[in-house]
Amino acid sequence: MKSCASVLVSNFKHWGIDHVFGIPGKAISPILFELLAHKMEFILSKHEAAAGYEAAGYALMNEKIGVAVGTSGPGGTNLLSAAGQAKASNIPLLLITGHPSMKDTGKAMGQDSSIFATDLTDMFKSVTKFSARVERSDLLKPYLQHALEKAVSGVRGPVHLSIPFDVLLAEIEPFTLDFPVTHELISPKLDEVSEKLLAAKRPLLFLGKGVHSSKSYAEVQHLAEHWQIPVMTTPGGKGTFPSNHRLSLGAFGLGGTAEASNYLAEPVDLLLVIGSQLSDMSTVGLTEAMYPEHILHFDYDPTFIGKMIPVPTTPILGDIKSNLKVLLKDTPKPDSDSFQLEIEPKLLEENAPRVRMSTIQVLKAMRNALPSETIVFGDDGSHSFYGIQHFDIHKPGTFFFDDIFGAMGNGIGYSIGAKLAAPEKLIVCLVGDGCMFMHGTEISTAYNYDSPVLFIVVNNGRLDMVEKGMRKMIGTSIGGIYETPLDAAKFAESMGLEGVTCRTPVEISDEIEKALQRIQETNKPFLIEALVDEHEIPPTMGRQ
């Protein structure tokens, strides 16, 4: 017989998880003690929400699942944002919250997470695929199995278990749950896809972050090249298709490119939407005159298919990668090299003396200095929408950004967890000063646990999207400008990191080169602060 906490942690180990993220508390202490016994590393985050973001980034890179823990009461409520973010990003995440002993339920207790106080199980239901309280030790196995299957099957996402203190200590017969084998769901409508593609005169591909979730980069590129279909992405689909590809139009929607809008200015008879809900962020600028004649919509989740753009729509339900493989099984793969455009270095124009550089210059300098295989996590803010427009993608799967839930600071956590899961990869976090104010203390977590992320902080002393949006709407702003701006380099230094401040794009390019060398030498994170024009108009003003 072993304790529930021991059995739980042994299953984490069996699933190939080496790191668990969170903040200690009495209600979850049995789990932490077992992490020591199983020689697994507990990552002490600075906030439970950030722990959840870190676990999500970890899952994204290890392609299995991430685990974050928080104690009862506020530890659990702090994890709610991480759950909402993971659900929007379709990332499998197991969130475990503590709870005072079941035998004391109904009594007045501190940090009570039952129906008598802060009912965490109920709170998590709307931001997870499954949320339950394990009220008896014999329920651990079926609840854990159900949670795991929900997290990694179909549209992947977060799940939550609330486990009381006395249940964690209770002894049960040990069990081991194998990682679920997902079953491919193939749409019966694939013949219609081929027929409509053959008949199409001016088709267009529209890629969302479902392409990231399904890792269907090669299949999407094969489809585009074989049928010679131009490709645009949603903001969240940035990074699913190389931007130096002859068929690439860049992004459409919030922060989209002129090329994508110009292509839609002429009639499109067939729009192939792959892995997108077509949210308001993805369809900014789409007028009725741009509507296609027909939509083929590839997705696992039918909830919003046919509801966002009122034209005839054929749902192609099931796993995107599997459906595309079947569709392309008898189709010869073209020579992709013939579709690649020569990568030209971005021209780094110096800003005038005493005038701050533009964020566009920052993105161009980043692209010049970073290797093609660098994985960039864009945090939520106008800095990432500049990235959507101006940071070229040389290899699919190297840029991640969420345009739906939009929790500030998520990119900081995602990048830290991703680096721990894949230490061989070069990970960069593109972040704004507002996001650093929100969860910037997590760079200390990166430092303490040897997660050598390169943080590039775009600093203009304000909440840029909000502040500029207010000025557009009412001619002024309220609460959008920091009275005392962030000094990101000193902030980094206060937590042990090396940090530098740059005022020109040439400085950024030079400092990135030096930072990559220092990261290799020290195995520690590095921060580069870019001071940019406070009055620059971001590419997000098209949203109504």
Protein Blocks (a to p, Z undefined) as FASTA:
>chain_A
ZZfklmmmmmmmmnopabdcddddfklmmmmmmmmmnopacdddfbfklmmmmmmmmmmm
nopadcddddehjlmmmmmmmmmmmmmnopacddddddddfklgoiacehiabfklccfk
lmmmmmccbdcddfbfklmmmmmmmmmmmmmgcjaddddddddfklmmpccddddddddd
ddddddfklmmmmmmmmmpmbdcddddfklmmnopmmmmmmmmmmnopacdddfklgoia
cfkbfkbgbjedehiafklmmmmmpccfbdcdehiahiaklmgoiafklpcfbdcdddfb
lklgoklpccdddddedjfklmmmmmmmmgccddfklmpccddddddddddehiacdfkl
mmmmmmmmpcfklccdddedjklmmmmmmmccfbghiaccdfklopghklmmmmmmmmmm
mmmbccdddddfklmmmmmmmmmmmmmnopacddddddehiafklmmmmmmmnopaehka
cfbacdfklmmmmnopacdddfbfklmmmmmmmmmmmmmmnopacdddddddfkbccfkl
mpZZ
